Amino acid sequence: MKNQTNLLVINGSARSSRSLSRMLTQRFLDSWHSAGLTGEITQRDVGKNPPPFISEEWIASAFTPEAERSEQDHRVLEYSDQAIAELSQADVIVIATPMYNYGLPAAVKAWFDQVIRVGKTFSFDLARGDTPLEPILSGKRLVTLSASGEFGFDPGGVRASMNHLHPHIQTMSKYLGVSQSWNVSIEYQEFGDERFEKSKHEAIEKIEPVVRELTRSFVQA
Ligand SMILES: Cc1cc2nc3c(=O)[nH]c(=O)nc-3n(C[C@H](O)[C@H](O)[C@H](O)COP(=O)(O)O)c2cc1C
């Protein structure tokens, strides 16, 4: 059993005290500690401290070969370097995020833009033909904890085609080096009725089994 398991937690909600996704993060951390998992826990709160957006300067610096980078290039890439270091040392990544306008909050997307970087988290080689991008990192587990005001976003649900949150995270997670992932979602927040209470209860109940499965996945690895 791999008991030195490093965890990286990304919180994306702009809300603090009333946030459902942050509540799920806390439940996840409680289960994590109860499971006896040790290792470093790094929290990157992009909801409270949004990453900088990608700029023309950032792109130029990222595509400048490392040996040729100026001090200014290093400054521009400082956030990205730090966020990638946190990602690289993580075995498990938790992304706790609201659904905003049927997709990712801008702050969470900004984090992905900072960490998915050429030469760092993916390589690009036209010798691979039509699929030139390859992830550099591997073997990570991803748990997405989400909250939405409406409902029916799961496959087969009434709003499945409007869910641009989970499919987008799933697609990008390849470049985080993710090999296995789990989703835990609370829906119906805007209704505040018994369906919301049921959804919240079911999501909370799902967390401990997810942590158990996660732990087992490391044993089998
Ligand atoms: C700016 C904004 C946009 C939102 N867009 C959606 C949406 O497109 N679909 C939806 O179901 N809920 C939407 N909601 C509701 C949130 O997903 C819901 O309040 C959720 O609980 C927020 O996560 P949190 O509790 O962790 O802050 C939106 C809320 C805000 C503040």
The ligand as an SDF file (V2000), in Angstrom:
LIG
                    3D

 31 33  0  0  0  0  0  0  0  0999 V2000
  -22.1870   33.2860  -11.8350 C   0  0  0  0  0  0  0  0  0  0  0  0
  -22.9920   32.0390  -11.6160 C   0  0  0  0  0  0  0  0  0  0  0  0
  -23.3530   31.2560  -12.6930 C   0  0  0  0  0  0  0  0  0  0  0  0
  -24.0640   30.0780  -12.4960 C   0  0  0  0  0  0  0  0  0  0  0  0
  -24.3890   29.3220  -13.5720 N   0  0  0  0  0  0  0  0  0  0  0  0
  -25.0580   28.1630  -13.3940 C   0  0  0  0  0  0  0  0  0  0  0  0
  -25.3760   27.3450  -14.5070 C   0  0  0  0  0  0  0  0  0  0  0  0
  -25.0580   27.6140  -15.6440 O   0  0  0  0  0  0  0  0  0  0  0  0
  -26.0620   26.1950  -14.2700 N   0  0  0  0  0  0  0  0  0  0  0  0
  -26.4280   25.8110  -13.0180 C   0  0  0  0  0  0  0  0  0  0  0  0
  -27.0250   24.7510  -12.8800 O   0  0  0  0  0  0  0  0  0  0  0  0
  -26.1310   26.5790  -11.9390 N   0  0  0  0  0  0  0  0  0  0  0  0
  -25.4490   27.7360  -12.1060 C   0  0  0  0  0  0  0  0  0  0  0  0
  -25.1390   28.5130  -11.0170 N   0  0  0  0  0  0  0  0  0  0  0  0
  -25.4580   28.0340   -9.6770 C   0  0  0  0  0  0  0  0  0  0  0  0
  -24.2490   27.4350   -9.0040 C   0  0  0  0  0  0  0  0  0  0  0  0
  -23.6900   26.3820   -9.7710 O   0  0  0  0  0  0  0  0  0  0  0  0
  -24.6070   26.9160   -7.6180 C   0  0  0  0  0  0  0  0  0  0  0  0
  -25.0170   28.0360   -6.8300 O   0  0  0  0  0  0  0  0  0  0  0  0
  -23.5020   26.1760   -6.9040 C   0  0  0  0  0  0  0  0  0  0  0  0
  -23.9680   25.7450   -5.6520 O   0  0  0  0  0  0  0  0  0  0  0  0
  -22.2820   27.0830   -6.7370 C   0  0  0  0  0  0  0  0  0  0  0  0
  -21.2160   26.3540   -6.1300 O   0  0  0  0  0  0  0  0  0  0  0  0
  -20.7750   26.7100   -4.6270 P   0  0  0  0  0  0  0  0  0  0  0  0
  -21.9640   26.3840   -3.7500 O   0  0  0  0  0  0  0  0  0  0  0  0
  -19.6150   25.8160   -4.3490 O   0  0  0  0  0  0  0  0  0  0  0  0
  -20.4280   28.1610   -4.5740 O   0  0  0  0  0  0  0  0  0  0  0  0
  -24.4350   29.6920  -11.1960 C   0  0  0  0  0  0  0  0  0  0  0  0
  -24.0780   30.4940  -10.1060 C   0  0  0  0  0  0  0  0  0  0  0  0
  -23.3680   31.6530  -10.2960 C   0  0  0  0  0  0  0  0  0  0  0  0
  -22.9910   32.5050   -9.1150 C   0  0  0  0  0  0  0  0  0  0  0  0
  1  2  1  0
  2  3  1  0
  2 30  2  0
  3  4  2  0
  4  5  1  0
  4 28  1  0
  5  6  2  0
  6  7  1  0
  6 13  1  0
  7  8  2  0
  7  9  1  0
  9 10  1  0
 10 11  2  0
 10 12  1  0
 12 13  2  0
 13 14  1  0
 14 15  1  0
 14 28  1  0
 15 16  1  0
 16 17  1  0
 16 18  1  0
 18 19  1  0
 18 20  1  0
 20 21  1  0
 20 22  1  0
 22 23  1  0
 23 24  1  0
 24 25  2  0
 24 26  1  0
 24 27  1  0
 28 29  2  0
 29 30  1  0
 30 31  1  0
M  END
$$$$
